[in-house]
Amino acid sequence: MLILQPILALVAGILILIIPRLLNYIVAIYLIIYGILGLTRL
């Protein structure tokens, strides 16, 4: 999982540069996934 985060960050950054509107969706999806992963580790 640790190696996946930099790759996701890079892809998200490139997509945001191409389509700035995506920023809201990418942040929302990231927060949802992060929250789900956090809850499953309890």
C-alpha positions as CSV (number, residue, x, y, z in Angstrom):
1,M,0.0,0.0,0.0
2,L,2.9,2.4,0.7
3,I,4.2,2.2,-2.9
4,L,0.7,2.8,-4.2
5,Q,0.3,6.3,-2.7
6,P,3.1,8.1,-4.6
7,I,1.8,6.6,-7.9
8,L,-1.8,7.7,-7.1
9,A,-0.6,11.1,-6.2
10,L,1.4,11.4,-9.5
11,V,-1.6,10.3,-11.6
12,A,-4.0,12.6,-9.7
13,G,-1.6,15.5,-10.2
14,I,-1.3,15.0,-13.9
15,L,-5.1,14.6,-14.3
16,I,-5.7,17.8,-12.3
17,L,-3.3,19.7,-14.6
18,I,-5.2,18.4,-17.6
19,I,-8.7,18.8,-16.2
20,P,-8.8,21.2,-13.2
21,R,-12.5,20.4,-12.6
22,L,-11.4,16.9,-11.6
23,L,-9.8,18.2,-8.4
24,N,-13.1,18.1,-6.4
25,Y,-13.8,14.5,-7.5
26,I,-10.2,13.3,-6.8
27,V,-10.2,14.9,-3.4
28,A,-13.6,13.5,-2.5
29,I,-12.7,10.0,-3.7
30,Y,-9.4,10.1,-1.9
31,L,-11.1,11.1,1.4
32,I,-13.8,8.4,1.0
33,I,-11.2,5.7,0.4
34,Y,-8.9,6.9,3.2
35,G,-11.9,6.9,5.6
36,I,-13.0,3.4,4.6
37,L,-9.4,2.1,5.0
38,G,-9.2,3.9,8.4
39,L,-12.4,2.3,9.6
40,T,-11.4,-1.2,8.5
41,R,-8.2,-1.0,10.5
42,L,-10.0,-0.4,13.8
